[in-house]
């Protein structure tokens, strides 16, 4: 039986920054210091305010809330949890297993081609997936 796992950890477009901050870091200053690379005083200030105090940190919060995977239909149902990729079919893969699978399948490493492509420098809101834009219109 194939079950479609919803990305339960993808809070990117569903909640405010304040809700994401509380849900993902649960007022744990150690996690906040580690993830955002800030000192203890800054972490406590952010906990008191309920969210990070600068745009870069808010952007990193969005990265954490996205589940570390792109927010588009091709990746819907996939998420990373406890350092493992969870597929929409329910398979759990470690990073080394992905390399092993690609080698077994005879895939050519093409990361350098992808990394050398020109980047889209439009503001990030202009790059929202179409299904998110449709949800905002409804």
Secondary structure, DSSP 8 states (H G I E B T S, - for coil): -------TT--TTTS-HHHHHHHHHTT-HHHHHHHHT--HHHHHHHHHHTS-SSHHHHHHHHHHHTTTS--SGGGTT-EEETTEEE-TTS-EE-HHHHHHHHHHHT----HHHHHTS----S-GGGG--HHHHHHHH-
